[in-house]
Structures are given as structure tokens and as C-alpha cells.
Amino acid sequence: MPAARFLVSGRVQGVFFRASAREQALALGIEGQAVNLPDGRVEVLAVGDAAAVDALERWLWQGPPAARVDAVERTAWPEPAASGFRIA
């Protein structure tokens, strides 16, 4: 199953980005996590159907209404053994 790591930069902390990303991921059947990074970015790890992961990437470029996304970097990520989608 495809897995990806996204680094989202812009105004993405303190605007419910992680919680909204979790809602989107769960709706798409994606497992993984969303984490605030010390540098102000949000890291999103996603595992799921290729089309679902692509759909999540498109959503990450938009984010929730209060967010301002400047960039989304995507890299491959080894598939984890975790289940569900957590916020850390």
C-alpha cells in the first residue's frame, strides 16, 4: 500500500490543521499521523490507497479555512505497522 510523508509549511500551526487533516484522512481511509514540528511546519504521514493519498495531498494544499499553505513537500515513506490516524 502506498505511503507518503508530507511536510506542510505556511500558517499551519494553531489553525486546527492537524485535526482537519485527521478528519480528511479518515474519510479517505488513510492511516498515519499529523505532527507539529518545531520549525512551524506540520508533518503528515499517510498510508492508504494511491488515489486516496493523492486526494489527501490535494487537500493539504488547501487545509482548513484559517490555514495558509505555502508549500507541500512529498517524499516516500516506509509503510508503518500502526493503525488509525493519530495527532501528536
Phi and psi restraints in degrees (value plus and minus 20) as a CYANA .aco file:
   2 PRO   PHI     -82.3   -42.3
   2 PRO   PSI     123.6   163.6
   3 ALA   PHI    -157.2  -117.2
   3 ALA   PSI     122.6   162.6
   4 ALA   PHI    -162.8  -122.8
   4 ALA   PSI     132.6   172.6
   5 ARG   PHI    -134.8   -94.8
   5 ARG   PSI     106.2   146.2
   6 PHE   PHI    -134.4   -94.4
   6 PHE   PSI     115.3   155.3
   7 LEU   PHI    -133.5   -93.5
   7 LEU   PSI      94.9   134.9
   8 VAL   PHI    -127.5   -87.5
   8 VAL   PSI     105.0   145.0
   9 SER   PHI    -139.8   -99.8
   9 SER   PSI     139.1   179.1
  10 GLY   PHI     109.0   149.0
  10 GLY   PSI    -168.3  -128.3
  11 ARG   PHI    -111.6   -71.6
  11 ARG   PSI      65.0   105.0
  12 VAL   PHI    -145.7  -105.7
  12 VAL   PSI     -19.2    20.8
  13 GLN   PHI    -131.7   -91.7
  13 GLN   PSI     120.3   160.3
  14 GLY   PHI      59.8    99.8
  14 GLY   PSI      -4.4    35.6
  15 VAL   PHI    -149.1  -109.1
  15 VAL   PSI       3.4    43.4
  16 PHE   PHI      44.0    84.0
  16 PHE   PSI       8.0    48.0
  17 PHE   PHI     -84.7   -44.7
  17 PHE   PSI     -67.0   -27.0
  18 ARG   PHI     -84.0   -44.0
  18 ARG   PSI     -65.2   -25.2
  19 ALA   PHI     -83.9   -43.9
  19 ALA   PSI     -60.7   -20.7
  20 SER   PHI     -87.7   -47.7
  20 SER   PSI     -58.4   -18.4
  21 ALA   PHI     -83.3   -43.3
  21 ALA   PSI     -59.1   -19.1
  22 ARG   PHI     -82.2   -42.2
  22 ARG   PSI     -65.5   -25.5
  23 GLU   PHI     -78.7   -38.7
  23 GLU   PSI     -65.6   -25.6
  24 GLN   PHI     -83.3   -43.3
  24 GLN   PSI     -65.4   -25.4
  25 ALA   PHI     -81.6   -41.6
  25 ALA   PSI     -66.8   -26.8
  26 LEU   PHI     -83.4   -43.4
  26 LEU   PSI     -59.2   -19.2
  27 ALA   PHI     -83.3   -43.3
  27 ALA   PSI     -49.2    -9.2
  28 LEU   PHI    -111.2   -71.2
  28 LEU   PSI     -22.7    17.3
  29 GLY   PHI      57.6    97.6
  29 GLY   PSI       7.4    47.4
  30 ILE   PHI    -119.0   -79.0
  30 ILE   PSI     120.4   160.4
  31 GLU   PHI    -127.1   -87.1
  31 GLU   PSI     138.4   178.4
  32 GLY   PHI     129.8   169.8
  32 GLY   PSI    -161.3  -121.3
  33 GLN   PHI    -182.1  -142.1
  33 GLN   PSI     142.0   182.0
  34 ALA   PHI    -150.7  -110.7
  34 ALA   PSI     110.1   150.1
  35 VAL   PHI    -155.6  -115.6
  35 VAL   PSI     114.4   154.4
  36 ASN   PHI     -93.3   -53.3
  36 ASN   PSI     113.3   153.3
  37 LEU   PHI    -120.4   -80.4
  37 LEU   PSI     133.1   173.1
  38 PRO   PHI     -79.5   -39.5
  38 PRO   PSI     -44.1    -4.1
  39 ASP   PHI    -105.7   -65.7
  39 ASP   PSI     -14.9    25.1
  40 GLY   PHI      76.8   116.8
  40 GLY   PSI     -27.6    12.4
  41 ARG   PHI    -106.2   -66.2
  41 ARG   PSI     148.2   188.2
  42 VAL   PHI    -136.1   -96.1
  42 VAL   PSI     111.0   151.0
  43 GLU   PHI    -118.8   -78.8
  43 GLU   PSI     108.1   148.1
  44 VAL   PHI    -140.7  -100.7
  44 VAL   PSI     102.3   142.3
  45 LEU   PHI    -125.7   -85.7
  45 LEU   PSI     109.1   149.1
  46 ALA   PHI    -155.5  -115.5
  46 ALA   PSI     113.9   153.9
  47 VAL   PHI    -150.0  -110.0
  47 VAL   PSI     107.6   147.6
  48 GLY   PHI     154.4   194.4
  48 GLY   PSI    -190.5  -150.5
  49 ASP   PHI     -77.0   -37.0
  49 ASP   PSI     122.5   162.5
  50 ALA   PHI     -75.7   -35.7
  50 ALA   PSI     -62.9   -22.9
  51 ALA   PHI     -85.0   -45.0
  51 ALA   PSI     -56.7   -16.7
  52 ALA   PHI     -88.4   -48.4
  52 ALA   PSI     -62.0   -22.0
  53 VAL   PHI     -84.7   -44.7
  53 VAL   PSI     -58.4   -18.4
  54 ASP   PHI     -84.7   -44.7
  54 ASP   PSI     -59.4   -19.4
  55 ALA   PHI     -85.3   -45.3
  55 ALA   PSI     -59.6   -19.6
  56 LEU   PHI     -84.0   -44.0
  56 LEU   PSI     -60.7   -20.7
  57 GLU   PHI     -79.9   -39.9
  57 GLU   PSI     -63.2   -23.2
  58 ARG   PHI     -80.9   -40.9
  58 ARG   PSI     -61.3   -21.3
  59 TRP   PHI     -85.0   -45.0
  59 TRP   PSI     -59.3   -19.3
  60 LEU   PHI     -78.5   -38.5
  60 LEU   PSI     -51.8   -11.8
  61 TRP   PHI     -86.7   -46.7
  61 TRP   PSI     -42.5    -2.5
  62 GLN   PHI    -118.0   -78.0
  62 GLN   PSI     -74.2   -34.2
  63 GLY   PHI      50.6    90.6
  63 GLY   PSI    -194.2  -154.2
  64 PRO   PHI     -92.8   -52.8
  64 PRO   PSI     147.2   187.2
  65 PRO   PHI     -74.7   -34.7
  65 PRO   PSI     -56.9   -16.9
  66 ALA   PHI    -100.9   -60.9
  66 ALA   PSI     -28.3    11.7
  67 ALA   PHI    -103.1   -63.1
  67 ALA   PSI     138.1   178.1
  68 ARG   PHI    -152.0  -112.0
  68 ARG   PSI      88.1   128.1
  69 VAL   PHI    -113.9   -73.9
  69 VAL   PSI     103.2   143.2
  70 ASP   PHI    -115.8   -75.8
  70 ASP   PSI     -53.5   -13.5
  71 ALA   PHI    -178.6  -138.6
  71 ALA   PSI     130.3   170.3
  72 VAL   PHI    -152.2  -112.2
  72 VAL   PSI      95.3   135.3
  73 GLU   PHI    -120.5   -80.5
  73 GLU   PSI     110.2   150.2
  74 ARG   PHI    -136.8   -96.8
  74 ARG   PSI     111.4   151.4
  75 THR   PHI    -155.0  -115.0
  75 THR   PSI     140.1   180.1
  76 ALA   PHI     -88.3   -48.3
  76 ALA   PSI     132.4   172.4
  77 TRP   PHI    -161.3  -121.3
  77 TRP   PSI     111.1   151.1
  78 PRO   PHI     -81.5   -41.5
  78 PRO   PSI     113.4   153.4
  79 GLU   PHI     -80.8   -40.8
  79 GLU   PSI     107.8   147.8
  80 PRO   PHI    -102.8   -62.8
  80 PRO   PSI     150.8   190.8
  81 ALA   PHI    -115.5   -75.5
  81 ALA   PSI     -19.5    20.5
  82 ALA   PHI     -95.1   -55.1
  82 ALA   PSI     142.4   182.4
  83 SER   PHI    -147.7  -107.7
  83 SER   PSI     137.4   177.4
  84 GLY   PHI      61.9   101.9
  84 GLY   PSI    -186.3  -146.3
  85 PHE   PHI    -158.4  -118.4
  85 PHE   PSI      97.7   137.7
  86 ARG   PHI    -132.3   -92.3
  86 ARG   PSI     137.2   177.2
  87 ILE   PHI    -132.0   -92.0
  87 ILE   PSI     109.4   149.4
